[in-house]
Amino acid sequence: MPKKHFATDAIHEGYDSKNHLGSLSTPIYQTSTYEFDSAEHGEACFAGESEGYIYSRLGNPTVRALEERVAKLENGERGLAFGSGMGAISAVLVALTKANDHIVSSTGLYGCTYGLLKMFEDKYNITSTFSDLNTETVIRDAIQDNTSVIYLETPINPTMQLIDLELVAKIAKEFDIPVVVDNTFSTPYIQRPLDFGCDVVLHSATKYLNGHGDVIAGIAVGSKEFLDEVAMTTQKDMGAILAPFDAWLILRGLKTLPIRMDRHTANAEKIVAKLAAHNKVTDIYYPGKGRPDQNEIKEKQMSLSGGMIAFEVDGSKETTQQLLNHLDIIKVAVSLGDAETLIEQPATMTHAVIPEEERLKMGITNSLIRLSVGLEHWEDIWNDLDQALNKLD
Ligand SMILES: *Cc1c(COP(=O)(O)O)cnc(C)c1O
């Protein structure tokens, strides 16, 4: 059989109905524990000598199907699902660091990830250097003797700046430092960081992977060796596991990931063109519509531009809030990647925990707006934005 395509794997990978009484839909194994065949079988399971399930914090068949499917889509050896994106991020970062280490991170970061790095610093003296990671020299300058991980987002939430995955991975290899990439904004349909030499991919599966705004979940993908270790240490002992019903919802959502991402992108491209022609809009940040060096990165590592847009309006924090208040179809809400178009003001919402001075250095101004373009008809999305923009003084 030739290698199957992404859209086929998104529907079939990780599940064979023949092993489940023919049930075409993955059964929801709503159980905490599993009965052993015998005391000896129980001993063998605990010793790792038998494949059997033990207890759902250590593994669950519904969750396992999701882990296998996402691992395949990201081109990784093993996936591990968590109760939230932050559960996945914290389990991976705790596994990769110890007291007094150093983390190199992209300049912009999801607000709670930034909060986690600050907590590491306060509690364990694990310091972080925030870097643009945009040239070989800049990357080398950020690395210290005690650097134990390079952590990045691309596109960066919410500024949509891109980082060259291949370049970062190449330099990190020289120093034997693992590169961890939060791929929430792109999904593996658009960008596969492991293909560029990065080591671990993280997702808030709450967003595009599930795609329907009804689950909080996370997933990590990478080598079997590393994820086996996470499974047996930080996941097992910190315990941020995913519930089987939530895994089932994401398995369902994944079946339409390719067609959803195509439509999110098509809609976003129309909205970007309209925003660019509007006199109240001062700047737009969207992959492929940036500086030439940014566009080169987009061409190299992203197959599409995706559904996330950031833009700035001419005005203050209050003007920006007014714009949000004038909207009707577009919902004022954090989160992203849903069928509904969602809009938010990062400075006062998702990134409010970052002190103003650092926030501004990251490019998160008071008039920056983040738009997650949904699956409604693009003209209805635009008409709503247009009437709200026209009401601004
Ligand atoms: C939402 C988000 C997270 C956190 O995920 P949760 O599922 O909310 O815990 C991490 N990274 C990015 C880029 C996100 O958008």
The ligand as an SDF file (V2000), in Angstrom:
LIG
                    3D

 15 15  0  0  0  0  0  0  0  0999 V2000
   -4.6660   28.2520   24.2400 C   0  0  0  0  0  0  0  0  0  0  0  0
   -3.2120   28.1040   24.0460 C   0  0  0  0  0  0  0  0  0  0  0  0
   -2.4140   27.4150   24.9760 C   0  0  0  0  0  0  0  0  0  0  0  0
   -2.9860   26.8510   26.2590 C   0  0  0  0  0  0  0  0  0  0  0  0
   -3.8460   25.7950   26.0200 O   0  0  0  0  0  0  0  0  0  0  0  0
   -5.0540   25.3640   27.0040 P   0  0  0  0  0  0  0  0  0  0  0  0
   -5.6820   24.2300   26.2760 O   0  0  0  0  0  0  0  0  0  0  0  0
   -5.9330   26.5430   27.1780 O   0  0  0  0  0  0  0  0  0  0  0  0
   -4.4130   24.9640   28.2950 O   0  0  0  0  0  0  0  0  0  0  0  0
   -1.0750   27.2730   24.6990 C   0  0  0  0  0  0  0  0  0  0  0  0
   -0.5180   27.7820   23.5800 N   0  0  0  0  0  0  0  0  0  0  0  0
   -1.2460   28.4630   22.6710 C   0  0  0  0  0  0  0  0  0  0  0  0
   -0.5750   29.0030   21.4460 C   0  0  0  0  0  0  0  0  0  0  0  0
   -2.6060   28.6520   22.8700 C   0  0  0  0  0  0  0  0  0  0  0  0
   -3.3270   29.3410   21.9790 O   0  0  0  0  0  0  0  0  0  0  0  0
  1  2  1  0
  2  3  1  0
  2 14  2  0
  3  4  1  0
  3 10  2  0
  4  5  1  0
  5  6  1  0
  6  7  2  0
  6  8  1  0
  6  9  1  0
 10 11  1  0
 11 12  2  0
 12 13  1  0
 12 14  1  0
 14 15  1  0
M  END
$$$$
